Amino acid sequence: MMDKQRNPAAAVQYQAQNAGPSGWTSGLCGCCSDCFSCCLTCWLPCVAFGQIAQKVDDDQSSCFVNGLIYAAAYIVGLPCCYSCLYRRKMRAKYQLGEEPCNDFCTHCFCEPCALCQEYRELQNRGLDPTLSTQQIMMAPTPTTMH
């Protein structure tokens, strides 16, 4: 698993080898295959959703803002109404099948599993949901002492 996260080429190869007929690289109930994403989506779904949304939007949206909107929807008991929109967007972007049922029902009846599957999908495609493009571009460069 660590090899896929650090090496985008390995992630693409993993994706090609392990994609099912629908295009997803892991199943909806494959939560336990990645302990980190499973724990994150179960205990901090607002953070997980914010990271997913930011990656699906190609780092053009804010993890914080998306997580905040998700939290507001969560408080009123309807996070699936917001999160299913990003599942649909992700499926369109990566040509993924709508399974096991439509996006709304998947998020309505199995929200943590749906978020975890989307998180794993991004990782398996070589995208690290925990990092934004800005963080990568602003990483300190090593300096040498003369």
C-alpha angles and dihedrals in degrees: 000000000000090000091060093049095052100035117053091191090058089049092053090048090048090050094051093048098043105036113120126219090279093052096247112131092211136025128254091251095045092102095125093058088080114034095189096055091041093055093042095052093044099045103026106026092157091060093044092049093047090053093047093048092049091053094044087052090051091247090300093117131056122259088209096051094045090047091050093051089048090050091052090050089047092053092055090045100250109098089135090067090064102032095051089062090061092046088055090047091049093048091051092047095051100028093244124167124251101245153193082002137326119318096254094052092045091055095037096054101027108023099154092047092047092051091046092050091050091047091051091046091057091047092048089052091056096260118126107212090199093064128063124205088248091057091050094046093046095050110131115259118228114256128204126218116233 
